[in-house]
Amino acid sequence: MDTHITFVLDSSGSMAEIKDDTVGGFNTFLREQVDEEGSASVTLYDFNDEVNLVYQAQPIEEASELTDSSYSPGGRTALHDAIITAINSAADRFDELETEERPDNAIIVVLTDGKENASETPQATVRDQVDYRQTEHEWEFFFIGANQDATLTASKMGMKEDQALSMSHSGDGAQAAYDSTSEVISNSRKTGEVNGYSDEDRQRQRDAE
């Protein structure tokens, strides 16, 4: 089974408080996914006022880890711009591939510690595209949000509530969020079925507060 994972990672100024654990959590996520069955590729975006493509469709074994120099938080939170950019880019790339070359699973993971405050893209545009990709193409979206009700934010953008996780804005919260997400994606790669975050995942975030 072939899985493509797009990670949309907030790099706005407030992420500086959890920078080390964000870097460490993402890197651990990559290492864990290398060991899973099947093939996988990764696309990484980071975003603040602008959306930056770090790398696209890298085999999981070759995907670069984050470093202190490659991940430098600053600026505001163009959340909607980042999500729509990630969706459109993945869709365009898949359209260029032969049917048999397209991934079996397409997963987009969004991690942010702030609410939208810098995008040109309306929320309705994001919601329409998320809904279309989920219903017509069976893409899966995971939303991890700190300093907000992540379930509410995700649902307003058309994402499934059980695939949203409210994250403690702390090192422990960031690490636990990456661990939980890695477990969910690992299960998807093994079984082909995508589950939401568990009660245990949510309790770990409450414990991290």
C-alpha positions as CSV (number, residue, x, y, z in Angstrom):
1,M,0.0,0.0,0.0
2,D,1.3,3.4,-1.0
3,T,0.6,6.5,1.2
4,H,1.2,10.1,0.5
5,I,1.4,12.4,3.6
6,T,1.3,16.2,3.3
7,F,2.4,17.9,6.5
8,V,1.2,21.6,6.9
9,L,3.2,23.0,9.8
10,D,2.7,26.3,11.5
11,S,5.9,28.4,11.7
12,S,4.3,31.6,13.1
13,G,5.9,33.5,15.9
14,S,4.1,31.8,18.8
15,M,5.5,28.4,17.7
16,A,8.9,29.6,19.0
17,E,7.7,28.6,22.5
18,I,7.5,24.9,21.4
19,K,10.1,25.0,18.7
20,D,12.4,22.3,20.0
21,D,9.6,19.8,20.6
22,T,8.0,20.6,17.2
23,V,11.3,19.8,15.5
24,G,11.9,16.7,17.6
25,G,8.4,15.5,17.2
26,F,8.3,15.9,13.5
27,N,11.7,14.1,13.1
28,T,10.5,11.2,15.3
29,F,7.4,11.0,13.2
30,L,9.5,10.5,10.1
31,R,11.8,7.9,11.7
32,E,8.8,5.9,12.9
33,Q,7.1,6.0,9.5
34,V,10.3,4.7,7.8
35,D,9.9,1.5,9.7
36,E,6.3,0.8,8.7
37,E,5.2,-1.6,6.0
38,G,4.4,-0.4,2.5
39,S,5.7,2.7,0.7
40,A,5.2,6.3,1.7
41,S,6.1,9.8,0.5
42,V,6.1,13.1,2.3
43,T,5.4,16.7,1.3
44,L,6.2,19.4,3.8
45,Y,4.9,22.9,4.0
46,D,5.5,25.5,6.7
47,F,3.6,28.7,6.9
48,N,3.4,32.0,8.7
49,D,2.4,35.1,6.8
50,E,3.5,33.1,3.7
51,V,3.3,29.5,2.6
52,N,6.6,27.8,2.0
53,L,7.1,24.5,0.2
54,V,10.0,22.8,2.0
55,Y,10.0,19.6,-0.1
56,Q,7.5,17.7,-2.2
57,A,6.8,14.0,-2.6
58,Q,10.0,12.8,-1.1
59,P,10.2,9.0,-0.3
60,I,9.9,8.7,3.4
61,E,13.4,7.2,3.6
62,E,14.8,10.3,2.0
63,A,12.7,13.0,3.6
64,S,14.9,15.6,5.4
65,E,14.4,16.1,9.1
66,L,13.9,19.6,10.5
67,T,16.7,21.5,12.1
68,D,17.1,24.7,14.1
69,S,18.0,26.5,10.9
70,S,15.3,25.1,8.6
71,Y,12.5,25.7,11.1
72,S,12.5,29.3,12.3
73,P,9.2,30.6,13.7
74,G,8.1,34.2,13.1
75,G,5.2,36.1,11.7
76,R,1.4,35.6,11.7
77,T,-0.9,32.6,10.8
78,A,-2.0,32.2,7.1
79,L,-3.8,29.0,7.9
80,H,-6.4,29.0,5.1
81,D,-3.8,29.9,2.5
82,A,-1.5,27.0,3.7
83,I,-4.3,24.4,3.6
84,I,-5.6,25.3,0.2
85,T,-2.1,25.5,-1.2
86,A,-1.4,22.0,0.1
87,I,-4.6,20.6,-1.3
88,N,-4.3,22.2,-4.8
89,S,-0.6,21.2,-5.1
90,A,-1.3,17.5,-4.2
91,A,-4.3,17.4,-6.5
92,D,-2.3,18.8,-9.4
93,R,0.5,16.3,-8.8
94,F,-1.8,13.3,-8.6
95,D,-3.5,14.4,-11.8
96,E,-0.2,14.2,-13.6
97,L,0.4,10.6,-12.5
98,E,-0.9,7.5,-14.3
99,T,-3.8,5.9,-12.3
100,E,-1.6,3.0,-11.1
101,E,1.0,5.5,-9.9
102,R,-1.3,7.4,-7.6
103,P,-1.2,6.7,-3.9
104,D,-3.7,4.5,-2.3
105,N,-4.0,6.8,0.7
106,A,-3.7,10.6,0.6
107,I,-3.4,12.2,4.1
108,I,-3.0,15.9,5.0
109,V,-1.9,16.7,8.5
110,V,-2.2,20.3,9.7
111,L,-0.6,21.5,13.0
112,T,-1.0,25.0,14.2
113,D,-1.0,26.8,17.6
114,G,-3.0,29.8,16.5
115,K,-6.2,30.9,14.7
116,E,-6.3,32.2,11.1
117,N,-5.2,35.8,10.9
118,A,-3.3,36.4,7.7
119,S,-4.9,34.6,4.7
120,E,-6.4,35.8,1.5
121,T,-8.3,32.5,1.1
122,P,-11.8,32.5,2.5
123,Q,-12.8,29.8,5.0
124,A,-15.6,28.7,2.6
125,T,-13.1,27.9,-0.1
126,V,-11.1,25.7,2.2
127,R,-14.3,24.0,3.4
128,D,-15.5,23.3,-0.2
129,Q,-12.2,21.8,-1.2
130,V,-11.8,19.7,1.9
131,D,-15.4,18.3,1.5
132,Y,-14.8,17.6,-2.2
133,R,-11.5,15.7,-1.6
134,Q,-12.9,13.7,1.3
135,T,-16.1,12.7,-0.4
136,E,-15.0,12.3,-4.0
137,H,-11.4,11.1,-3.6
138,E,-11.4,9.7,0.0
139,W,-8.5,11.9,1.2
140,E,-8.1,12.1,5.0
141,F,-7.5,15.3,6.9
142,F,-6.0,15.5,10.5
143,F,-6.1,18.8,12.3
144,I,-4.0,19.5,15.4
145,G,-4.6,22.9,17.1
146,A,-3.4,24.6,20.2
147,N,-4.9,27.6,21.9
148,Q,-8.3,26.9,20.4
149,D,-11.1,24.3,20.2
150,A,-9.5,22.2,17.5
151,T,-12.7,20.2,16.9
152,L,-14.7,23.4,16.2
153,T,-12.0,24.9,14.0
154,A,-11.6,21.7,12.0
155,S,-15.4,21.3,11.5
156,K,-15.7,24.8,10.2
157,M,-13.2,23.8,7.5
158,G,-15.1,20.7,6.7
159,M,-12.8,18.2,8.5
160,K,-14.1,15.3,10.5
161,E,-14.4,16.1,14.2
162,D,-12.8,12.8,15.4
163,Q,-9.7,13.6,13.3
164,A,-9.1,16.8,15.2
165,L,-7.0,17.1,18.3
166,S,-6.8,20.0,20.7
167,M,-3.1,20.2,21.6
168,S,-1.6,21.6,24.8
169,H,0.7,24.5,23.9
170,S,3.7,22.8,25.6
171,G,6.6,20.6,24.8
172,D,4.8,17.5,26.2
173,G,1.7,18.4,24.2
174,A,3.6,18.8,20.9
175,Q,5.4,15.5,21.5
176,A,2.2,13.7,22.4
177,A,0.4,15.1,19.3
178,Y,3.1,13.8,17.0
179,D,3.1,10.4,18.7
180,S,-0.7,10.1,18.4
181,T,-0.6,11.1,14.7
182,S,2.1,8.7,13.9
183,E,0.1,5.9,15.5
184,V,-3.0,6.7,13.5
185,I,-1.1,6.9,10.3
186,S,0.8,3.7,11.0
187,N,-2.5,1.9,11.5
188,S,-3.8,3.3,8.3
189,R,-0.8,2.1,6.4
190,K,-1.2,-1.4,7.8
191,T,-4.9,-1.8,7.5
192,G,-6.1,0.7,4.9
193,E,-8.6,2.1,7.4
194,V,-8.3,5.5,8.9
195,N,-9.4,6.1,12.5
196,G,-9.7,9.3,14.5
197,Y,-7.9,10.3,17.6
198,S,-8.7,8.1,20.6
199,D,-9.9,9.1,24.1
200,E,-6.4,8.2,25.3
201,D,-4.9,10.6,22.8
202,R,-7.1,13.4,24.2
203,Q,-6.3,12.5,27.8
204,R,-2.6,12.8,27.0
205,Q,-3.2,16.4,26.0
206,R,-5.2,17.1,29.1
207,D,-2.4,15.6,31.2
208,A,0.1,17.9,29.4
209,E,-1.7,21.1,30.4
